[in-house]
Amino acid sequence: MDEWLWMCSMPGFYRNDFARLLQFFESPEAIRKSEKKQISLLPFLKDRQKKMLEEWRSHSAEEIRHKLTEKGIKFISCMEKGYPERLRALEDYPYGLFYLGELPSPGERCVAVVGARMCTNYGRSIAVEVAEVLSEHGISIVSGMAYGIDGIAQATCLKAGGRSYAVTGCGADICYPADHRSLCRELAQKGGVITEYPPGTQPVPLHFPMRNRLISGLSECVIVVEAKKKSGSLITADLALDQGKDVLAVPGRMEDPLSEGCNQLISQAPGF
């Protein structure tokens, strides 16, 4: 499986890029053994990606794995036993995952709790209550380790003795937001910090909508506590619905902008 590690560690490439490469070359090993002339003719890669692929062929999987071990980061490919089955069911499942701590175990019940970063006291209290109840029933919480609802729910879950998993939009060696370093360390001890991006990948805005499919993908359902009309939480909710998952929304005051997204979700429910 080292060839999958080699491929998934390549900087500047996304899931769709890997899919096209695999369609063209058929295997990670064939990608690594590709010739410069072949790479130059690939129409779907940008010039900087072609250059990176040419350079990356000189790196060995052994070298890459050694660097991961030094940072305490683990890797699993989609071809290995232990890769989350819920993610394997996604049409655009990651070809590999980098993680600190552990992955959800087979049969482990997981629920995503997401919401506004700039949450209200009402949202905070609901997130705490939801996290405590889920933990009491042995249900793990999946979220994004962000400010606000995400971090509150995950920290509460851990405090209550539960397990929680954060899916991040950057490399596992980067804590984002940086203020959540203590939460990140605790998650790595009592759950996991999971990403499809290789170490060193910065938390740029493009990555977060993509990571949201993994938050919903790892979960049985998604609970949205507070959300504006346009928010990452609603992206996660929409992805969950596309994946055939249930979405639960906490109602709020009609005039509160942070409740508009949740109230909109409720109004769209069948039979409302």
DODO-90615 format. One record per atom (N, C-alpha, C): x, y, z. Coordinates in steps of 0.1 Angstrom, whole numbers, padded with zeros to 4 digits, always signed. Each point is the difference from the previous one (the first is absolute). Layout:
XYZ
...
***
This chain:
+0008-0012+0000
-0008+0012+0000
+0009+0013+0000
+0013-0002+0000
+0009+0012+0000
-0002+0009-0012
-0004-0006-0011
-0002+0009-0012
-0012+0009+0002
-0010-0004+0007
-0011+0008+0003
+0004+0012+0009
+0008-0003+0010
+0006+0010+0009
+0008+0010-0009
+0008-0005-0009
+0008+0009-0008
-0009+0009-0008
-0010-0005-0006
-0009+0008-0008
-0008+0010+0008
-0006-0004+0011
-0008+0009+0008
+0008+0011+0007
+0013-0002+0001
+0009+0010+0007
+0004+0011-0010
-0003-0001-0012
+0005+0009-0010
-0007+0014+0002
+0008+0010+0003
-0006+0014+0002
-0006+0006-0012
-0011+0008+0003
-0006+0007-0011
-0010-0008-0009
-0003-0012+0004
-0009-0008-0007
-0013-0003+0008
-0011-0001-0006
-0013-0002+0007
-0006-0013-0005
-0011-0004+0006
-0006-0013-0003
-0003-0002-0014
-0005+0011-0007
-0004-0001-0014
+0013-0002-0009
+0011+0007+0004
+0012-0002-0007
+0005-0014+0001
-0001-0006+0012
+0005-0014+0001
-0010-0010-0008
-0012+0003+0000
-0010-0008-0008
+0004+0000-0015
+0003+0012-0005
+0004+0001-0014
+0013-0008-0003
+0010+0002+0009
+0012-0007-0001
-0001-0015+0000
-0009-0005+0009
-0002-0014+0001
-0008-0006-0012
-0009+0009-0006
-0007-0004-0012
+0010-0001-0012
+0010+0008+0000
+0010+0000-0011
+0011-0011+0002
+0005-0001+0013
+0011-0009+0002
-0004-0013+0006
-0012-0001+0006
-0006-0012+0006
+0005-0003+0014
+0011+0004+0004
+0005-0003+0014
+0010+0010+0005
+0001+0002+0013
+0010+0009+0005
+0014-0003-0004
+0003-0013-0001
+0013-0005-0004
+0003+0005-0014
-0010-0001-0009
+0002+0004-0014
+0002+0015+0000
-0007+0008+0009
+0002+0014+0000
+0014+0003+0004
+0005-0007+0010
+0014+0003+0005
+0010-0003-0011
-0002-0010-0008
+0009-0004-0010
-0002+0007-0014
-0009+0009+0000
-0003+0008-0012
+0012+0007-0005
+0001+0002-0013
+0012+0008-0006
-0004+0014-0001
+0011+0008-0001
-0002+0015-0001
-0008+0004-0012
+0002-0007-0011
-0008+0003-0013
-0015-0003+0002
-0003-0011+0007
-0014-0003+0003
-0006+0011+0008
+0007+0004+0011
-0006+0010+0009
-0002+0013-0008
+0009+0004-0008
-0001+0012-0008
-0013+0001-0008
-0005-0012-0004
-0011-0001-0009
-0014-0001+0007
+0001+0000+0013
-0013-0002+0008
-0008+0013-0001
-0012+0000-0006
-0007+0012-0003
-0008+0005+0013
-0002-0008+0010
-0008+0004+0011
+0009+0005+0012
+0013+0000-0002
+0008+0006+0011
+0005+0014-0004
+0001+0008+0011
+0006+0013-0002
+0015-0001-0001
+0007+0010-0005
+0015-0001-0002
+0007-0002+0013
-0005+0006+0011
+0007-0002+0013
-0002-0014+0005
-0012-0006-0004
-0002-0014+0005
+0009-0009-0008
+0002+0002-0013
+0009-0008-0008
+0014+0000+0006
+0004+0012+0003
+0013+0002+0006
+0002-0008+0013
-0011+0002+0008
+0001-0007+0013
+0000-0015-0001
-0008-0006-0010
+0000-0014-0002
+0013-0005-0005
+0007+0008-0008
+0013-0004-0005
+0010-0001+0012
-0001+0010+0008
+0009+0001+0012
-0003-0011+0010
-0013-0003+0002
-0005-0009+0010
+0005-0014-0002
+0002-0004-0013
+0004-0013-0003
+0013-0004+0007
+0008+0010+0004
+0013-0003+0006
-0002-0004+0015
-0011+0003+0006
-0003-0003+0014
-0004-0015+0001
+0004-0006+0011
-0004-0014+0002
-0010+0000+0011
-0009-0011+0000
-0010-0001+0010
+0006-0002+0013
+0012-0007+0001
+0007-0002+0012
+0004+0013+0007
+0005+0009-0008
+0004+0013+0005
-0012+0008+0005
-0011-0001-0007
-0013+0007+0004
-0005-0006+0013
+0000-0013+0001
-0006-0006+0012
+0009+0003+0012
+0013+0001-0002
+0009+0004+0011
-0003+0014+0005
-0003+0009-0009
-0003+0014+0004
-0014+0000+0008
-0009-0008-0005
-0013-0001+0007
+0002-0006+0014
+0008-0010+0002
+0002-0006+0013
+0006+0010+0009
+0009+0008-0005
+0007+0010+0009
-0010+0010+0006
-0011+0003-0008
-0011+0009+0004
-0011-0007+0007
+0000-0013+0001
-0010-0007+0007
-0013-0002-0009
+0002+0002-0013
-0011-0001-0009
-0001-0014-0006
-0012-0005-0001
-0003-0013-0006
-0006+0002-0014
+0000-0010-0008
-0006+0000-0013
-0007-0013-0003
-0011+0001-0007
-0007-0012-0004
-0006+0003-0014
+0002-0010-0009
-0006+0002-0014
-0013-0006-0001
-0008+0003-0010
-0013-0005-0002
+0000-0015-0003
+0012-0005-0003
+0001-0015-0003
+0002-0008+0012
+0002+0006+0012
+0004-0008+0012
-0012-0002+0009
+0001-0011+0007
-0010-0003+0011
+0001+0010+0011
-0011+0005+0004
+0001+0010+0011
-0004+0014-0006
+0000+0001-0013
-0005+0013-0006
-0014+0001+0003
-0005+0012+0004
-0014+0001+0004
-0010-0004-0011
-0009-0010+0003
-0009-0004-0011
-0010+0011-0004
-0003+0008+0010
-0010+0011-0004
+0006+0009-0010
+0013+0003+0001
+0007+0008-0011
+0001-0007-0013
+0003-0013+0001
+0001-0008-0012
-0013+0000-0009
-0011+0003+0007
-0013+0000-0007
-0002+0013-0008
+0009+0010+0003
-0001+0013-0007
+0005-0001-0015
-0007+0007-0009
+0004+0000-0014
+0014+0006-0001
+0003+0010+0008
+0013+0006-0001
+0008-0002+0013
+0001-0013+0004
+0007-0003+0012
+0015+0003-0001
+0007+0004+0011
+0014+0003-0001
+0008-0013-0003
+0010+0001-0008
+0008-0012-0002
+0009-0004+0012
+0002+0010+0008
+0008-0003+0013
-0004+0010+0010
+0003-0004+0013
-0003+0009+0011
+0013+0001+0009
+0003+0012+0004
+0011+0003+0009
-0007+0003+0014
+0005-0005+0011
-0007+0002+0012
+0009-0001+0012
-0004+0007+0011
+0006-0001+0013
-0010-0007+0009
+0005-0009+0009
-0009-0008+0008
-0005-0012-0007
-0014-0001-0001
-0006-0011-0006
-0011+0004-0010
-0004-0009-0008
-0012+0001-0008
-0012-0006+0007
-0012+0004-0003
-0012-0007+0006
+0001-0015-0003
-0003-0008+0010
+0000-0014-0002
-0012-0005-0007
+0000-0012-0006
-0011-0005-0007
-0012-0002+0010
-0011+0005-0003
-0012-0001+0009
-0001+0011+0010
+0010+0009+0000
+0000+0011+0010
-0011+0010-0005
-0009+0004+0009
-0010+0010-0004
+0005+0014+0000
-0001+0007-0010
+0005+0014-0001
-0011+0009-0005
-0001+0012+0006
-0009+0010-0004
+0008+0013-0002
-0003+0007-0011
+0007+0013-0002
-0008+0011+0007
+0007+0009+0007
-0006+0012+0006
+0007+0012-0006
-0006+0008-0007
+0006+0012-0006
-0008+0013+0002
+0006+0011-0002
-0007+0012+0002
+0009+0013-0001
-0006+0011+0004
+0007+0013-0002
+0012+0001+0008
+0010+0007-0006
+0012+0003+0008
-0003+0011+0010
-0007+0011-0004
-0004+0011+0009
-0013-0004+0006
-0001-0010+0008
-0013-0005+0005
-0005+0009+0012
-0013-0001+0002
-0006+0007+0011
+0001-0008+0013
-0004+0006+0011
+0000-0008+0013
-0011-0011-0001
-0010+0002-0008
-0011-0010-0002
+0007-0012-0007
+0007+0003-0011
+0006-0010-0008
+0011-0008+0008
+0007+0007+0008
+0010-0006+0009
-0006-0010+0009
-0011+0004+0007
-0007-0008+0010
-0006-0013-0007
-0005+0002-0012
-0006-0012-0008
+0011-0009-0004
+0012+0005-0004
+0011-0008-0004
+0005-0009+0011
+0001+0007+0012
+0004-0007+0012
-0010-0012+0003
-0012+0004+0000
-0011-0010+0004
+0000-0012-0010
+0001+0003-0013
+0000-0010-0010
+0012-0010+0002
+0012+0007+0002
+0012-0008+0001
+0000-0009+0013
-0006+0005+0010
+0000-0008+0013
-0010-0012-0002
-0011+0002-0006
-0010-0011-0002
+0006-0010-0010
+0006+0004-0011
+0006-0010-0009
+0011-0008+0007
+0008+0007+0008
+0011-0007+0007
-0006-0010+0010
-0010+0004+0007
-0006-0009+0010
-0005-0013-0007
-0004+0001-0012
-0005-0012-0008
+0010-0007-0008
+0013+0004+0002
+0011-0007-0006
+0001+0003-0015
-0005+0012-0004
+0001+0004-0014
+0011+0011-0002
+0009-0003-0009
+0011+0009-0002
-0004+0012-0009
+0007+0011+0002
-0003+0012-0007
+0011+0003-0011
-0005+0003-0012
+0009+0004-0011
-0002+0015-0003
+0010+0007-0001
-0001+0015-0004
+0013+0005-0005
+0001+0013-0001
+0011+0006-0007
+0010+0007+0009
-0001-0001+0013
+0009+0006+0009
+0001+0016-0001
-0010+0006-0006
-0001+0014-0002
-0004+0007+0012
+0002+0014+0000
-0006+0008+0011
-0015-0002+0001
-0006+0003+0011
-0014+0000+0001
-0006-0014+0003
-0011-0003-0007
-0007-0013+0002
+0008-0012-0001
+0008-0001-0011
+0009-0012-0002
+0009-0003+0012
+0008+0010+0004
+0009-0002+0011
-0006-0002+0013
-0011+0007+0002
-0008-0002+0013
-0005-0014+0001
-0007-0005-0010
-0005-0013+0000
+0011-0011+0002
+0011+0002-0007
+0011-0010+0001
+0006+0000+0014
+0003+0012+0005
+0006+0002+0014
-0009-0006+0010
-0013+0003-0001
-0010-0005+0010
-0001-0016-0001
+0000-0005-0012
+0000-0015-0002
+0012-0006+0008
+0012+0005-0002
+0012-0005+0006
-0001+0001+0015
-0005+0011+0005
-0001+0003+0014
-0010-0010+0007
-0010-0004-0008
-0010-0010+0005
+0004-0014-0001
+0013-0002-0005
+0005-0014-0001
-0003-0006-0013
-0004+0007-0010
-0003-0006-0013
+0011+0001-0010
-0002-0004-0012
+0010+0000-0011
-0004+0010-0010
+0009+0007-0006
-0003+0010-0010
+0011-0001-0011
-0004+0004-0012
+0009+0000-0012
-0002+0013-0007
+0012+0006-0003
+0000+0013-0007
+0005-0003-0014
-0007+0006-0010
+0004-0001-0014
+0005+0014-0004
+0012+0001-0004
+0006+0013-0002
+0002+0003-0015
+0002+0013-0003
+0002+0004-0014
+0015+0004-0002
+0009-0007+0007
+0014+0002-0002
+0008-0012+0004
+0013+0000+0000
+0008-0012+0004
-0002-0003+0014
+0002-0012+0004
-0002-0005+0014
+0011+0006+0009
+0011+0006-0006
+0010+0006+0008
-0002+0015+0003
-0012+0005-0005
-0003+0014+0002
-0013+0000+0008
+0000+0007+0011
-0012+0002+0008
-0007+0013-0004
-0013-0002-0005
-0008+0012-0004
-0014-0001+0005
-0004+0010+0008
+0007+0012+0003
+0011-0003+0011
+0011+0009-0001
+0011-0003+0009
-0003+0001+0015
-0011+0007+0003
-0004+0001+0014
-0005-0013+0006
-0003-0009-0009
-0006-0013+0004
+0011-0011+0002
+0012+0004+0003
+0011-0010+0001
-0003-0010+0011
-0005+0004+0011
-0003-0009+0011
-0011-0009-0003
-0010+0005-0007
-0012-0009-0005
+0005-0010-0010
+0009+0005-0009
+0006-0009-0010
+0008-0012+0006
+0008+0004+0010
+0007-0011+0007
-0009-0010+0007
-0011+0005+0006
-0009-0008+0007
-0008-0009-0009
-0003+0006-0012
-0007-0008-0010
+0008-0012-0005
+0013+0003-0001
+0010-0010-0005
+0001-0012+0011
-0003+0003+0012
+0001-0010+0011
-0013-0007+0002
-0011+0007-0002
-0013-0006+0003
-0009-0001-0013
+0006-0002-0011
-0008+0000-0013
+0010+0001-0011
-0001+0011-0008
+0009+0001-0011
-0001+0014-0007
+0010+0003-0007
+0000+0012-0009
+0003-0005-0014
-0009+0002-0009
+0000-0007-0013
+0000+0010-0011
+0008-0003-0011
+0000+0008-0011
+0004-0008-0013
-0004+0005-0011
+0004-0006-0013
+0012+0007-0006
+0004+0011+0007
+0011+0008-0005
+0014-0004+0006
+0010-0001-0007
+0013-0004+0005
+0006+0011+0010
+0009-0004+0008
+0007+0009+0009
+0005+0012-0007
-0001+0012+0006
+0005+0012-0006
-0010+0008-0007
-0012-0007-0003
-0010+0007-0008
-0007+0011+0009
+0000+0012-0005
-0005+0011+0008
-0016+0001-0001
-0006+0006+0010
-0015+0000+0001
-0005+0012-0008
+0000-0002-0014
-0006+0010-0008
-0015-0002-0002
-0008+0011-0003
-0014-0001-0001
-0006-0012-0008
+0007-0002-0011
-0005-0011-0010
-0001-0013+0007
+0008-0003+0010
+0000-0014+0006
-0012-0003+0009
-0006+0010+0005
-0010-0002+0011
-0013-0006-0006
-0005+0006-0011
-0012-0007-0006
+0003-0014-0004
+0012-0003-0004
+0003-0014-0004
+0001-0009+0012
+0005+0005+0011
+0001-0008+0012
-0014-0003+0006
-0009+0009-0003
-0014-0002+0006
-0007-0013-0004
+0004-0005-0012
-0006-0012-0005
+0004-0012+0009
+0012+0002+0006
+0006-0011+0009
-0007+0001+0013
-0003+0012+0005
-0007+0001+0013
-0013-0007-0001
-0008+0003-0010
-0013-0007-0002
+0002-0015-0003
+0010-0002-0008
+0003-0014-0005
+0003-0010+0012
+0007+0005+0010
+0003-0009+0011
-0011-0001+0010
-0011+0007-0002
-0011+0001+0010
-0013-0007-0004
-0007-0004+0009
-0014-0006-0002
-0009+0011-0004
+0001+0012+0006
-0008+0011-0002
+0007+0013+0003
-0005+0011-0003
+0006+0013+0002
-0010+0009+0008
+0005+0006+0011
-0008+0009+0008
+0006+0014-0002
-0009+0009-0005
+0005+0014-0002
-0006+0008+0012
+0008+0006+0008
-0004+0008+0012
-0004+0014-0004
+0009+0007-0006
-0002+0014-0004
+0007+0002-0014
-0007+0007-0009
+0006+0003-0013
-0006+0011-0007
+0008+0009-0006
-0006+0010-0009
-0005-0006-0013
-0007+0008-0008
-0005-0005-0012
+0010-0005-0009
+0012+0006+0000
+0011-0005-0008
+0012-0003+0009
+0002-0013+0002
+0010-0004+0010
+0006-0014-0004
+0011-0003+0006
+0006-0013-0002
-0008-0011+0006
-0008+0003+0011
-0008-0010+0006
-0011-0004-0009
-0005+0009-0008
-0011-0004-0010
+0006-0008-0011
+0012+0003-0004
+0007-0009-0010
+0001-0014+0005
+0004-0002+0013
+0000-0013+0006
-0013-0006+0000
-0011+0007+0003
-0013-0005+0000
-0005-0005-0014
+0003+0009-0010
-0003-0004-0013
+0007-0013-0005
+0013-0001+0004
+0008-0012-0004
-0006-0012+0007
-0004+0002+0013
-0006-0012+0007
-0013-0004-0007
-0008+0009-0004
-0012-0004-0007
+0003-0007-0013
+0010+0005-0007
+0004-0007-0013
+0005-0014+0003
+0006-0002+0012
+0005-0013+0003
-0011-0009+0006
-0012+0005+0001
-0011-0008+0006
-0001+0000+0015
+0007+0010+0006
+0000+0001+0015
-0011+0009+0005
-0004-0002+0012
-0010+0009+0006
+0007+0012+0005
-0007+0012-0001
+0005+0012+0005
-0010+0006+0011
+0005+0003+0011
-0008+0006+0011
+0004+0014+0002
-0009+0009+0002
+0003+0014+0002
-0007+0005+0012
+0008+0008+0008
-0006+0006+0012
-0007+0013-0003
-0013+0001+0003
-0007+0013-0003
+0005+0011+0008
-0001+0012-0006
+0004+0012+0008
-0010+0012-0003
+0003+0011+0006
-0009+0012-0002
+0000+0004-0015
-0012+0004-0004
-0001+0004-0014
+0008+0011-0004
+0003+0010+0009
+0007+0012-0004
+0015-0001+0002
+0004-0012+0005
+0015-0002+0003
+0007-0005-0013
+0009+0007-0006
+0007-0004-0012
+0007-0014+0002
+0004-0003+0012
+0007-0013+0002
-0010-0012+0001
-0012+0003+0000
-0011-0010-0001
-0006-0002-0013
+0003+0010-0010
-0006-0001-0013
+0002-0013-0007
+0013-0004+0001
+0003-0013-0007
-0007-0012+0005
-0001-0001+0013
-0007-0011+0007
-0015+0001-0003
-0005+0011+0001
-0015+0002-0002
-0003-0003-0015
+0009+0003-0009
-0002-0003-0014
+0000-0015-0002
+0010-0007+0006
+0000-0015-0001
-0013-0006+0005
-0005+0005+0011
-0012-0005+0006
-0012+0002-0010
-0001+0012-0006
-0011+0003-0009
+0000-0008-0012
+0012-0006-0004
+0001-0008-0012
-0002-0015+0003
-0003-0003+0013
-0002-0014+0003
-0013-0005-0006
+0000-0013-0004
-0013-0005-0006
-0011+0000+0010
-0012+0005-0004
-0011+0000+0008
-0001+0012+0009
+0010+0010-0002
+0000+0012+0009
-0012+0009-0003
***
